[in-house]
């Protein structure tokens, strides 16, 4: 992955816009791959029926875990 189009909402997207001590892209950007994953809130009980999203494999957000698309619990 060479651009930040899928990074919006990621906790580390902050670095893609010159934030932090070191300006420049997030350190995971070069090796990131876009994959399908389900966004599951940490308080959500199974079954996890939401649709999978196309996100970078390094994507993370506070209060959420990201699981494989086939997982329901």
matplotlib code that plots the C-alpha trace (Angstrom):
import matplotlib.pyplot as plt

x = [0.0, 1.6, -1.0, -3.2, -6.7, -7.6, -6.0, -8.8, -9.9, -6.9, -5.2, -1.8, -3.3, -2.1, 1.4, 0.4, -0.5, 2.7, 1.7, 4.0, 7.8, 8.7, 6.8, 6.1, 4.0, 3.0, 5.8, 3.4, 2.4, 5.1, 4.4, 0.6, -1.8, -5.5, -7.6, -11.2, -11.8, -14.8, -14.7, -16.0, -16.4, -14.9, -18.4, -20.2, -21.5, -21.5, -22.8, -20.8, -23.0, -21.7, -20.2, -16.4, -14.6, -11.5, -8.9, -5.1, -3.8, -2.2, -5.3, -6.3, -8.7, -9.4, -12.2, -12.2, -10.8, -10.5, -11.2, -11.4, -14.6, -15.8, -15.7, -19.0, -17.7]
y = [0.0, 3.3, 5.9, 6.8, 6.4, 3.5, 4.9, 7.4, 6.6, 4.6, 5.6, 6.0, 8.1, 11.0, 10.4, 10.5, 14.2, 15.5, 14.7, 13.5, 14.0, 12.7, 14.2, 11.8, 8.7, 6.1, 3.6, 0.7, 2.3, 0.7, -2.9, -2.5, -4.6, -3.9, -6.9, -7.6, -7.5, -7.0, -4.0, -5.3, -3.0, -4.5, -4.4, -6.1, -9.6, -12.3, -12.9, -10.4, -10.0, -6.8, -6.7, -6.8, -3.7, -3.3, -1.9, -2.1, -5.1, -2.7, -0.6, -0.2, 2.0, 2.6, 0.3, -2.0, -5.3, -6.4, -10.0, -12.2, -11.8, -15.3, -14.9, -14.6, -15.0]
z = [0.0, -1.1, -0.1, 2.9, 1.3, 3.5, 6.7, 7.6, 11.2, 12.1, 15.4, 13.5, 10.7, 12.8, 11.6, 7.9, 8.3, 10.0, 13.6, 16.3, 16.7, 13.2, 10.2, 7.4, 6.8, 9.4, 9.8, 8.8, 5.4, 3.2, 4.3, 4.7, 2.7, 2.3, 3.6, 4.6, 8.3, 10.6, 13.1, 16.4, 19.4, 22.6, 24.3, 21.4, 22.2, 19.6, 17.0, 15.0, 12.0, 10.6, 7.1, 6.6, 5.6, 3.3, 5.7, 6.0, 8.0, 10.4, 11.0, 14.7, 16.5, 20.2, 21.7, 18.6, 17.5, 13.9, 13.1, 9.9, 7.8, 8.5, 12.3, 14.1, 17.7]

ax = plt.figure().add_subplot(projection="3d")
ax.plot(x, y, z, "-o")
ax.set_aspect("equal")
plt.show()
